[in-house]
């Protein structure tokens, strides 16, 4: 079943435990046995997951008396088409970045920050400079970022999004924020900062994590991915920083 659906056995066990996709029976040896209806339900869940729905929301949707598979599939197709349009726009942005790179010219600020959609990091530039302008990390980050082209910002955004999604998947699966898996993701997050912006020590990373829950603007970025994610990332970063001394 796991191989067929291309999910982990652990994910199937978790779906069973929370009542999202439960097997219709069990073998004498205790193995889960899934029938065609179970397969269809799992497929529905995976469609929703691909669209970014949280497991709790998927459970509520599929438990609704009004839920009907055909209607749900049509709605999922519509949402995927919208997602496809956004991806096509992003591909065009990447093509423009490639052309700029090959042509040897820099993107202007407007082009550079188109990749962030409605969020523009420059909005907080003045505040950041006022709070941290004299610090080594701020100066290091500004020095590195000034030469980034649009393709660099696209890559940065994609990497950050992938890390956040991995955090969200761990949260959905009930993985403890203090576990090795969550702390590994926290380290990936720290190394992302080191790679692109400044030398971020575990202690500095822990200080950043306090802003993730203490500043509504930072928290909103994580909460938009998954409710509760800001606190989860904070706890994982704190645990990773403690483990690294």
C-alpha positions, 0 to 999 in steps of 0.5 A, a space after each residue: 500500500 505504501 509503495 503503491 501510494 508512494 507514502 511512508 509506512 509511518 504516514 499510513 500508520 499515522 493516518 490510521 491512528 487519527 482516523 483519516 484512512 483506516 484499513 477495512 480489516 487486518 490479517 491474522 498476523 495483525 497487518 493492515 488490509 486495505 480495500 478499494 474504498 480505502 485506496 480511494 480515500 487515501 487518494 483523496 487525502 493525498 490530493 488535499 495534501 498536495 494542495 497544502 491542506 492540513 490533516 485536521 482540515 482534511 479530516 473535517 472536510 471528509 467527515 462532513 455529511 455534504 462530502 461527495 467524492 465527485 464534487 471534491 475531485 472537481 474542486 481539487 482539479 480547479 484548485 490545481 489549475 489555479 496552482 498550475 497558473 501560479 507555477 507557470 508564472 513562476 517558470 516565466 520569472 525563472 526564464 526571465 532570470 536566466 535571460 538576465 543572467 546569460 545577458 549579463 545584466 542585473 535585475 532591478 528591485 521590482 523584478 527581484 522581489 516579484 518572486 515574493 508575491 505580496 510579501 516584500 522583504 524591503 518593507 522591513 528594511 528601515 526597521 531592520 537597519 534601525 534595530 540591527 544596522 551596527 551588527 556584524 550579521 546585518 552588515 554581512 547580509 546586506 553585503 551578500 544580498 546586494 549582488 543577488 540576481 532574480 534567480 538567486 532570490 527564486 532559489 532562496 524562496 524555494 529553499 525556504 519554502 521547502 524547509 517550511 513544508 518539511 517542518 509542516 509535514 513533521 508537525 502533521 505527523 505528530 513528530 516532537 519538536 525536540 526529536 532528531 528529525 525536527 532538530 535536523 530541520 532546524 539545522 537545515 534552516 540555520 544552514 540556509 541562513 548561513 549559506 545565503 545571508 550571514 554566519 548564524 550561530 546556534 545562539 543567534 538562531 535561538 534568538 531569531 526563533 524568539 521573534 518567530 513567536 514574539 513578532 506577529 509578522 514573523 509568526 504569520 509567515 509560518 502560520 500561513 503554511 500551517 497553524 501552530 507552525 511558528 511555535 513548532 519551529 521555535 521549539 525545534 530551533 531552541 532544542 537544536 541550539 541547546 544540543 549544539 551548546 
